[in-house]
Amino acid sequence: MHSRVSWMAERMTGFWGDNASWVLDKAQGPHEAGYLKLDASRARADLDWTPQLRLEAARRTFRQWYRGVSDRGRRACDFTLSQI
């Protein structure tokens, strides 16, 4: 599991810029894998949903959203709607 997390963390820090970095917290905490699992199978089956963004575009959209909300103080709801 750590290799997937590390893979994504490395790509996000490189994409984020501004000398971003990350540190693996080795402290014992709750095992999150059973709780934080994305599964789009029901959306695919029930709603005929398919992803609209590739990974790079999704990361770029996330970065724009996060910076727009945290750095520029925009309201999350308004900024989300503007991205949609």
PEHUUR-V76925 format. One record per residue. N is the residue number from 1. RES is the residue in one letter. D_CENTER is the distance of its C-alpha to the mean C-alpha in Angstrom with 2 decimals. Layout:
N:RES:D_CENTER
N:RES:D_CENTER
This chain:
1:M:16.48
2:H:16.18
3:S:16.40
4:R:13.21
5:V:11.34
6:S:13.44
7:W:12.86
8:M:9.10
9:A:9.91
10:E:12.77
11:R:11.19
12:M:8.68
13:T:11.85
14:G:13.99
15:F:12.09
16:W:11.78
17:G:15.55
18:D:17.82
19:N:18.57
20:A:15.25
21:S:15.54
22:W:14.47
23:V:16.90
24:L:17.02
25:D:18.48
26:K:21.33
27:A:22.54
28:Q:23.21
29:G:21.08
30:P:20.37
31:H:19.17
32:E:15.79
33:A:15.57
34:G:17.70
35:Y:15.76
36:L:12.05
37:K:12.50
38:L:11.04
39:D:14.19
40:A:14.83
41:S:18.50
42:R:19.94
43:A:18.35
44:R:19.75
45:A:23.07
46:D:23.67
47:L:22.28
48:D:22.57
49:W:18.93
50:T:17.39
51:P:14.07
52:Q:14.82
53:L:12.34
54:R:12.39
55:L:9.62
56:E:10.87
57:A:11.16
58:A:7.73
59:R:6.58
60:R:9.73
61:T:9.28
62:F:6.23
63:R:8.55
64:Q:11.46
65:W:10.46
66:Y:9.76
67:R:12.90
68:G:14.80
69:V:14.49
70:S:14.87
71:D:17.04
72:R:19.02
73:G:19.38
74:R:18.72
75:R:18.51
76:A:15.09
77:C:16.93
78:D:18.82
79:F:16.08
80:T:14.05
81:L:17.39
82:S:18.10
83:Q:15.09
84:I:16.17
